[in-house]
């Protein structure tokens, strides 16, 4: 399933509205990318599926600060991803 591993963003269901105002359902998927993020404490990198908004925020403030902002447990994330 297409879900951002940090923010939890997932698909959105919306209406496609024609000129005659006919409504048909359409799906709007989030822009997810595979991103390799270096973790200095572990000395290695982890590969995550993230939304582009999350990637920009991580580049700006860092992964640990972004996890704190979202309320995600940073240590549990590292244990799950690194298996350490």
C-alpha positions in Angstrom: 0.0 0.0 0.0 1.2 3.5 -0.7 1.7 5.1 2.7 4.4 7.4 4.0 6.4 5.7 6.8 6.6 8.8 8.9 3.6 11.0 8.2 1.1 8.3 7.4 0.0 10.1 4.3 -2.1 7.8 2.1 -4.4 8.0 -0.9 -7.3 10.4 -1.0 -10.6 9.8 -2.8 -12.0 12.8 -4.6 -14.5 13.6 -7.4 -13.7 14.3 -11.0 -16.2 16.9 -12.0 -17.0 17.3 -15.7 -18.3 20.4 -17.5 -21.9 19.0 -17.2 -21.2 18.6 -13.5 -21.1 14.8 -13.6 -19.1 13.4 -10.7 -17.0 10.3 -10.9 -14.7 9.0 -8.2 -10.9 9.4 -8.7 -8.0 8.5 -6.5 -5.2 11.0 -5.6 -2.0 9.2 -4.5 0.7 10.8 -2.5 4.0 11.5 -4.1 6.1 8.8 -2.4 9.7 8.2 -3.1 12.3 5.7 -1.8 14.9 7.7 0.2 18.1 6.6 1.8 18.8 8.6 5.0 22.1 8.5 6.8 22.0 7.9 10.6 25.2 9.2 12.2 24.5 7.4 15.6 24.4 4.0 13.8 27.0 4.8 11.2 24.8 3.5 8.5 21.8 4.5 6.4 18.2 3.4 6.3 15.9 3.2 3.3 12.4 4.6 3.8 9.4 5.3 1.6 8.6 8.9 2.3 6.4 11.7 0.9 8.2 14.5 -0.8 7.0 16.9 1.9 8.6 14.6 4.6 11.9 14.5 2.6 12.0 18.3 2.4 11.3 18.6 6.2 14.0 16.0 7.0 16.5 17.9 4.8 15.7 21.1 6.6 15.5 20.1 10.3 16.8 16.5 10.4 15.2 13.1 11.0 15.3 13.1 14.8 13.7 16.6 15.1 11.1 15.7 12.5 10.2 12.5 14.3 9.8 14.6 17.5 7.6 17.0 15.8 5.3 14.2 14.5 5.3 12.3 17.7 7.0 9.3 16.2 9.4 7.3 18.5 12.8 7.9 16.9 14.6 5.0 18.7 11.9 2.5 17.9 12.1 3.6 14.2 15.8 2.9 14.2 15.4 -0.5 15.8 12.7 -1.4 13.3 14.7 -0.3 10.3 18.2 -1.3 11.3 17.2 -4.4 13.3 19.7 -3.5 16.0 
